[in-house]
């Protein structure tokens, strides 16, 4: 009985987990990109406020740009990671026991 369970886990689980892993990375990448796009209006608002008043503090603008750039980086790398997992899954066939 344990031999059958082990065989099941070794053959079925990788073919189920790999697509879930790819999907997880794509969903997380999408969420990060949405967060990055959400920083654009705030960044423009802070930039316009600084242009109108040169003595204004640029800290908020810097934090907004940093946050947007970080979220963009995480989003892009998450999509690239999902692509890499997909390519590796296509190259390595699932072993059958």
C-alpha positions in Angstrom: 0.0 0.0 0.0 2.8 2.4 0.8 4.5 1.6 -2.5 1.4 2.7 -4.3 1.1 5.9 -2.3 4.8 6.7 -3.0 4.3 6.0 -6.7 1.3 8.3 -6.7 3.1 11.1 -4.9 6.1 10.8 -7.2 4.2 10.8 -10.4 1.1 12.9 -9.9 2.2 15.6 -7.4 4.9 17.1 -9.6 2.5 17.5 -12.5 0.1 19.2 -10.2 2.5 21.4 -8.2 4.5 22.8 -11.1 1.5 24.6 -12.8 0.4 25.8 -9.3 3.9 27.2 -8.8 3.8 29.0 -12.2 0.3 30.4 -11.5 1.4 31.6 -8.1 4.3 33.5 -9.5 2.2 35.0 -12.2 -0.5 36.2 -9.7 2.1 37.7 -7.4 3.7 39.4 -10.3 0.4 40.9 -11.4 -0.3 42.2 -7.9 3.2 43.8 -7.7 2.6 45.4 -11.1 -0.7 46.8 -9.9 0.9 48.3 -6.9 3.6 49.8 -9.1 1.0 51.4 -11.4 -0.8 52.7 -8.3 2.2 54.8 -7.4 2.1 56.8 -10.6 -0.7 59.2 -9.7 0.8 59.9 -6.3 4.2 60.4 -7.9 2.8 62.9 -10.4 0.9 64.7 -7.6 4.1 65.1 -5.5 6.1 66.1 -8.6 3.6 68.8 -9.5 3.6 70.1 -5.9 7.4 70.3 -6.0 7.3 72.1 -9.3 4.9 74.7 -7.9 6.8 75.2 -4.7 10.6 74.7 -5.1 11.1 74.7 -1.3 8.9 71.7 -0.8 10.4 68.6 0.6 11.1 65.9 -2.0 11.1 63.0 0.5 7.6 61.9 -0.4 8.4 61.9 -4.1 11.6 59.9 -3.5 9.8 57.3 -1.3 7.0 57.0 -4.0 9.5 56.5 -6.8 11.5 54.0 -4.7 8.4 52.0 -3.9 7.2 52.0 -7.5 10.6 50.9 -8.8 10.8 48.1 -6.2 7.3 46.9 -7.0 8.1 47.0 -10.7 11.2 45.0 -10.1 9.4 42.4 -8.0 6.6 42.1 -10.6 9.0 41.6 -13.6 11.2 39.1 -11.8 8.1 37.2 -10.7 7.0 36.8 -14.3 10.5 35.9 -15.4 10.6 33.3 -12.6 7.3 31.8 -13.8 8.7 31.7 -17.3 11.8 29.9 -16.2 9.8 27.3 -14.2 7.6 26.7 -17.2 10.6 26.2 -19.5 12.3 23.8 -17.0 9.1 21.9 -16.7 8.9 21.5 -20.5 12.5 20.3 -20.6 12.3 17.8 -17.8 9.6 15.3 -18.3 7.9 14.0 -15.2 9.5 10.7 -14.2 7.2 7.7 -14.1 7.7 4.9 -11.7 
